[in-house]
Amino acid sequence: MGQPDRTPLDWRGYLLLLVGPAMILWMRRQPVGAMAVTLLATATFLTCGFAYGPVFLTPIIMIVHTLVSGHRRPAWVWGLASLVFVVVYTTWFANGPSGWFHNLTVAACLLLVLVFAEWLRAFRERRAEKAQKAAEEERRQASEERLSMAQELHDVLAHNISLIHVQASTALHLIETHPEQARSALSTIKTASKDVLSEMRGVLDVLREGAPRNPTAGLDRLDDLVDRSCLDVKLVRTGEVRAVPHGPDRAAYRIVQESLTNVTRHAPGSSVVVTLDYGDDALAVTITDDGAGKRDAVTDLGGGNGIPGMRERASALGGSLTAGPHDTGFRVAAALPIPAKENP
């Protein structure tokens, strides 16, 4: 090996040199044990006086792997014990280099290995923590999307099924005496069933890869919603009418839709006024009915979560919603924040 003061390698030396690589195959199962065996084999190699060489490579690998895998204390204890052994051996037993400079060099190299292992461990932990946070955020977003899908399906189904139910009841009542009116009710049922299938397809498409992430219902379809409601609805827009972001746009549409659904179920003959007031930094949505159709309320559709759902939509955007009796009827009023209008 070019080191005349050391013993040439024999079968014992080669056997000790093979211990380290053999322990690499075992270090994933027992990192501390593999490191201990490797360091002991290295100490034995040095004690036998064999020439220096690649014998120091596997101990470095073992110390780094043990520390990175989470066994910090054993790595530091065995590393410092190895330093003590090298200092004692080179100072009192070896014929090679010794002295404070040599010992400080060995200590510096070993500490550099341990510090590097600590840095690598911290880096991996930060990366794992970041990946975990990303996974949790992805799960949270998926949960919010599922909740959004549930709300969308509730609004779509509640509105259209209620409309279909009311019109079917009307058709059955009028089919003998007023067939033309019954035919009109059946035509409304046909349109409503087509619309509910179309809207459900739009809601469910968000689950498909590459599909738009948001349903398309918005205030641009409000006039069509009013026309399909089979109610006496007056739509009023005040303030500076302008495009609003998707969140309040969809929420306003769904609030109006749910409110008309409630009128269809609980006061189907009532007159309704829907007002959209575009303020400086808020969109005010008000739906008021006169309660004239309460006597014709549909009583066999069960309860629902319409008002709590509307309130949740408004709150999610930082707005508010109130609902309650108003004169002889009922009023729903929502305030949804929107960007302030730009001054000319």
C-alpha positions as CSV (number, residue, x, y, z in Angstrom):
1,M,0.0,0.0,0.0
2,G,3.1,2.3,0.0
3,Q,3.1,2.4,3.9
4,P,6.3,0.5,5.0
5,D,5.4,1.0,8.7
6,R,2.2,-0.9,8.3
7,T,1.5,-4.7,7.9
8,P,0.7,-5.8,4.3
9,L,-2.8,-7.1,3.8
10,D,-3.4,-10.9,4.3
11,W,-6.6,-13.0,4.4
12,R,-7.5,-11.5,7.7
13,G,-7.2,-8.0,6.4
14,Y,-9.3,-8.8,3.3
15,L,-11.9,-10.4,5.5
16,L,-12.1,-7.3,7.8
17,L,-12.4,-5.1,4.7
18,L,-15.4,-7.1,3.5
19,V,-17.3,-6.7,6.8
20,G,-18.2,-3.1,6.0
21,P,-19.7,-3.7,2.6
22,A,-21.6,-6.7,4.0
23,M,-23.1,-4.6,6.7
24,I,-24.4,-2.1,4.1
25,L,-26.8,-4.8,3.0
26,W,-28.0,-5.1,6.6
27,M,-28.1,-1.4,7.6
28,R,-31.7,-0.7,6.6
29,R,-33.0,-3.4,9.0
30,Q,-30.6,-2.7,11.9
31,P,-28.8,0.6,11.3
32,V,-27.3,0.8,14.8
33,G,-26.1,-2.8,14.9
34,A,-24.6,-2.6,11.4
35,M,-22.8,0.6,12.3
36,A,-21.4,-1.0,15.5
37,V,-20.1,-4.1,13.7
38,T,-18.5,-1.9,11.0
39,L,-16.8,0.3,13.5
40,L,-15.5,-2.6,15.5
41,A,-14.2,-4.3,12.3
42,T,-12.4,-1.1,11.4
43,A,-10.9,-0.8,14.9
44,T,-9.7,-4.4,14.6
45,F,-8.3,-3.6,11.2
46,L,-6.3,-0.7,12.6
47,T,-5.2,-2.6,15.7
48,C,-3.8,-5.4,13.5
49,G,-1.6,-2.8,11.8
50,F,-2.8,-3.2,8.3
51,A,-2.1,-0.5,5.7
52,Y,-4.6,2.4,5.6
53,G,-6.9,2.6,2.6
54,P,-10.7,2.4,1.8
55,V,-11.3,0.9,5.3
56,F,-12.6,4.3,6.5
57,L,-15.2,4.7,3.8
58,T,-17.9,2.2,5.1
59,P,-17.7,3.7,8.7
60,I,-18.5,7.1,7.3
61,I,-21.5,5.7,5.3
62,M,-22.7,3.8,8.4
63,I,-22.5,6.8,10.7
64,V,-24.3,9.1,8.2
65,H,-27.1,6.5,7.5
66,T,-27.6,5.8,11.2
67,L,-28.0,9.5,12.1
68,V,-30.2,10.3,9.1
69,S,-32.5,7.3,9.9
70,G,-33.3,8.9,13.3
71,H,-30.8,7.2,15.6
72,R,-28.9,10.4,16.5
73,R,-27.7,9.4,20.0
74,P,-26.1,6.1,18.9
75,A,-24.5,7.7,15.9
76,W,-22.9,10.5,18.1
77,V,-21.8,8.1,20.8
78,W,-20.2,5.6,18.4
79,G,-18.7,8.4,16.4
80,L,-17.1,10.0,19.4
81,A,-16.0,6.6,20.7
82,S,-14.3,6.0,17.4
83,L,-12.5,9.4,17.7
84,V,-11.2,8.5,21.2
85,F,-10.0,5.1,19.9
86,V,-8.1,6.7,17.0
87,V,-6.5,9.3,19.2
88,V,-5.4,6.7,21.8
89,Y,-4.2,4.3,19.1
90,T,-2.2,6.8,17.0
91,T,-0.7,8.4,20.2
92,W,0.5,5.3,22.1
93,F,0.3,2.3,19.9
94,A,0.8,3.1,16.2
95,N,4.1,3.8,14.5
96,G,2.5,6.2,12.1
97,P,1.7,9.9,12.4
98,S,0.6,11.3,15.8
99,G,0.4,14.5,17.7
100,W,-2.1,17.3,18.2
101,F,-2.3,18.3,14.6
102,H,-3.0,14.8,13.5
103,N,-5.6,14.3,16.2
104,L,-7.3,17.7,15.5
105,T,-7.5,16.7,11.8
106,V,-9.2,13.4,12.6
107,A,-11.6,15.2,15.0
108,A,-12.4,17.8,12.4
109,C,-13.1,15.2,9.7
110,L,-15.3,13.2,12.0
111,L,-17.2,16.2,13.2
112,L,-17.7,17.3,9.6
113,V,-19.2,13.9,8.9
114,L,-21.6,14.2,11.8
115,V,-22.6,17.8,11.0
116,F,-23.3,16.8,7.4
117,A,-25.4,13.9,8.6
118,E,-27.4,16.3,10.9
119,W,-27.9,18.7,8.0
120,L,-29.1,15.9,5.7
121,R,-31.5,14.6,8.4
122,A,-32.9,18.0,9.0
123,F,-33.3,18.5,5.2
124,R,-35.2,15.3,4.8
125,E,-37.4,16.0,7.8
126,R,-38.3,19.4,6.3
127,R,-39.0,17.9,3.0
128,A,-41.2,15.2,4.5
129,E,-43.0,17.8,6.6
130,K,-43.6,19.9,3.5
131,A,-44.9,16.9,1.6
132,Q,-47.2,16.1,4.5
133,K,-48.6,19.6,4.7
134,A,-49.1,19.5,0.9
135,A,-51.0,16.2,1.3
136,E,-53.1,17.6,4.1
137,E,-53.9,20.7,2.1
138,E,-54.8,18.6,-0.9
139,R,-57.1,16.5,1.3
140,R,-58.6,19.7,2.8
141,Q,-59.3,21.1,-0.7
142,A,-60.8,17.8,-1.8
143,S,-63.1,17.9,1.3
144,E,-64.1,21.4,0.5
145,E,-64.8,20.5,-3.1
146,R,-66.9,17.5,-2.0
147,L,-68.9,19.9,0.2
148,S,-69.3,22.3,-2.7
149,M,-70.5,19.5,-4.9
150,A,-73.0,18.5,-2.2
151,Q,-74.3,22.1,-2.0
152,E,-74.5,22.4,-5.8
153,L,-76.4,19.1,-6.1
154,H,-78.8,20.1,-3.3
155,D,-79.6,23.4,-4.9
156,V,-80.0,21.9,-8.4
157,L,-82.1,19.0,-7.3
158,A,-84.2,20.9,-4.8
159,H,-85.2,23.6,-7.2
160,N,-86.0,21.5,-10.2
161,I,-87.6,18.6,-8.4
162,S,-89.8,21.0,-6.5
163,L,-90.8,22.7,-9.7
164,I,-91.5,19.3,-11.4
165,H,-93.6,18.2,-8.4
166,V,-95.7,21.3,-8.4
167,Q,-96.2,21.2,-12.1
168,A,-97.0,17.5,-12.1
169,S,-99.6,18.2,-9.4
170,T,-101.1,21.0,-11.5
171,A,-101.2,18.8,-14.6
172,L,-103.0,16.0,-12.8
173,H,-105.5,18.5,-11.4
174,L,-106.2,20.2,-14.7
175,I,-105.8,17.3,-17.2
176,E,-109.6,16.6,-17.3
177,T,-111.0,20.1,-17.2
178,H,-108.2,22.3,-18.7
179,P,-106.1,20.1,-21.0
180,E,-104.3,23.1,-22.5
181,Q,-103.1,24.3,-19.1
182,A,-102.1,20.7,-18.2
183,R,-100.1,20.6,-21.5
184,S,-98.3,23.8,-20.5
185,A,-97.5,22.2,-17.1
186,L,-96.1,19.1,-18.7
187,S,-94.0,21.2,-21.1
188,T,-92.6,23.0,-18.0
189,I,-91.8,19.5,-16.5
190,K,-90.0,18.5,-19.7
191,T,-87.9,21.7,-19.6
192,A,-87.1,21.4,-15.9
193,S,-86.1,17.8,-16.2
194,K,-83.8,18.7,-19.1
195,D,-82.3,21.5,-17.1
196,V,-81.7,19.4,-14.1
197,L,-79.8,16.8,-16.1
198,S,-77.8,19.5,-17.8
199,E,-76.9,21.2,-14.5
200,M,-76.1,17.9,-12.8
201,R,-73.8,17.1,-15.6
202,G,-72.1,20.4,-15.2
203,V,-71.6,19.9,-11.5
204,L,-70.3,16.3,-11.9
205,D,-67.9,17.3,-14.7
206,V,-65.7,19.0,-12.1
207,L,-64.7,15.5,-10.9
208,R,-63.3,14.6,-14.3
209,E,-59.7,15.2,-15.2
210,G,-59.3,18.2,-17.3
211,A,-62.8,19.4,-16.8
212,P,-63.6,23.0,-15.6
213,R,-63.2,23.3,-11.8
214,N,-66.3,25.3,-11.2
215,P,-70.0,24.9,-12.2
216,T,-71.2,27.4,-14.8
217,A,-74.3,28.7,-12.9
218,G,-74.1,32.5,-12.4
219,L,-75.9,35.8,-12.6
220,D,-75.8,35.7,-16.4
221,R,-78.3,32.9,-16.2
222,L,-80.6,34.6,-13.7
223,D,-83.2,35.8,-16.3
224,D,-83.5,32.2,-17.6
225,L,-83.9,31.0,-14.0
226,V,-86.7,33.5,-13.4
227,D,-88.5,32.5,-16.6
228,R,-88.4,28.8,-15.6
229,S,-89.6,29.4,-12.1
230,C,-93.4,29.4,-13.0
231,L,-93.8,32.2,-10.5
232,D,-94.7,35.8,-10.8
233,V,-91.2,37.2,-10.4
234,K,-90.0,40.7,-10.9
235,L,-86.3,41.0,-11.4
236,V,-84.8,44.4,-10.5
237,R,-81.1,45.5,-10.8
238,T,-79.9,48.7,-9.2
239,G,-76.6,50.4,-8.9
240,E,-73.7,50.1,-11.4
241,V,-74.3,46.6,-12.9
242,R,-70.9,45.0,-13.5
243,A,-69.2,41.6,-13.6
244,V,-68.4,40.2,-10.2
245,P,-65.9,37.4,-9.3
246,H,-67.0,33.8,-9.7
247,G,-67.5,33.2,-6.0
248,P,-70.2,35.8,-5.2
249,D,-71.5,35.4,-8.8
250,R,-72.4,31.7,-8.2
251,A,-73.5,32.3,-4.6
252,A,-75.9,35.0,-5.6
253,Y,-77.4,32.8,-8.3
254,R,-77.8,29.8,-5.9
255,I,-79.3,32.1,-3.2
256,V,-81.9,33.3,-5.7
257,Q,-82.5,29.8,-6.9
258,E,-83.0,28.3,-3.4
259,S,-85.3,31.2,-2.4
260,L,-87.5,30.7,-5.5
261,T,-87.5,26.9,-4.6
262,N,-88.8,27.8,-1.1
263,V,-91.5,30.0,-2.6
264,T,-92.5,27.3,-5.0
265,R,-92.8,24.8,-2.1
266,H,-94.3,26.9,0.6
267,A,-96.2,29.7,-1.3
268,P,-96.5,28.7,-4.9
269,G,-99.0,31.4,-5.9
270,S,-97.1,34.3,-4.4
271,S,-95.6,37.3,-6.3
272,V,-91.8,37.6,-5.8
273,V,-89.5,40.6,-6.2
274,V,-85.8,39.8,-6.7
275,T,-83.5,42.7,-6.3
276,L,-79.8,42.9,-7.1
277,D,-78.1,46.0,-5.7
278,Y,-74.6,46.6,-7.0
279,G,-72.9,48.7,-4.3
280,D,-69.4,50.1,-4.1
281,D,-68.0,47.0,-2.4
282,A,-70.9,44.6,-1.9
283,L,-73.7,42.9,-3.9
284,A,-77.0,43.0,-2.0
285,V,-79.4,40.2,-3.0
286,T,-83.0,40.4,-1.8
287,I,-85.8,38.0,-2.5
288,T,-89.2,39.0,-1.1
289,D,-92.6,37.3,-1.6
290,D,-96.0,38.5,-0.6
291,G,-97.1,35.2,0.9
292,A,-100.3,35.1,-1.2
293,G,-99.8,31.4,-2.1
294,K,-99.4,30.0,1.4
295,R,-102.7,28.2,1.3
296,D,-101.4,26.2,-1.7
297,A,-98.2,25.1,0.0
298,V,-96.8,21.7,-1.0
299,T,-96.7,19.8,2.2
300,D,-95.4,16.4,1.1
301,L,-91.8,17.4,0.1
302,G,-90.3,17.2,3.6
303,G,-87.9,19.6,5.2
304,G,-84.6,20.8,3.9
305,N,-81.4,22.7,4.7
306,G,-82.0,25.5,2.2
307,I,-81.7,28.5,4.5
308,P,-78.6,27.2,6.4
309,G,-77.0,26.3,3.1
310,M,-77.6,29.8,1.8
311,R,-76.2,31.3,5.0
312,E,-73.1,29.1,4.7
313,R,-72.5,30.2,1.2
314,A,-72.7,33.9,2.2
315,S,-70.5,33.3,5.3
316,A,-67.8,31.5,3.2
317,L,-67.4,34.6,1.2
318,G,-67.2,36.9,4.2
319,G,-70.8,38.1,3.7
320,S,-74.1,37.6,5.6
321,L,-77.6,36.4,5.1
322,T,-80.8,36.9,6.9
323,A,-84.2,35.2,6.3
324,G,-87.5,35.6,8.0
325,P,-91.1,36.8,7.8
326,H,-91.7,40.2,6.1
327,D,-95.2,41.7,6.2
328,T,-97.4,38.9,5.0
329,G,-94.7,37.1,3.2
330,F,-91.1,36.1,3.6
331,R,-87.8,37.8,2.8
332,V,-84.2,36.6,2.2
333,A,-81.5,39.3,2.2
334,A,-77.8,38.6,1.5
335,A,-74.8,40.9,1.3
336,L,-71.9,39.5,-0.6
337,P,-68.5,41.3,-0.8
338,I,-67.3,42.2,-4.2
339,P,-64.3,44.3,-5.4
340,A,-64.8,48.0,-5.2
341,K,-65.7,49.6,-8.5
342,E,-63.0,51.5,-10.2
343,N,-63.3,55.3,-10.3
344,P,-63.1,56.8,-13.8
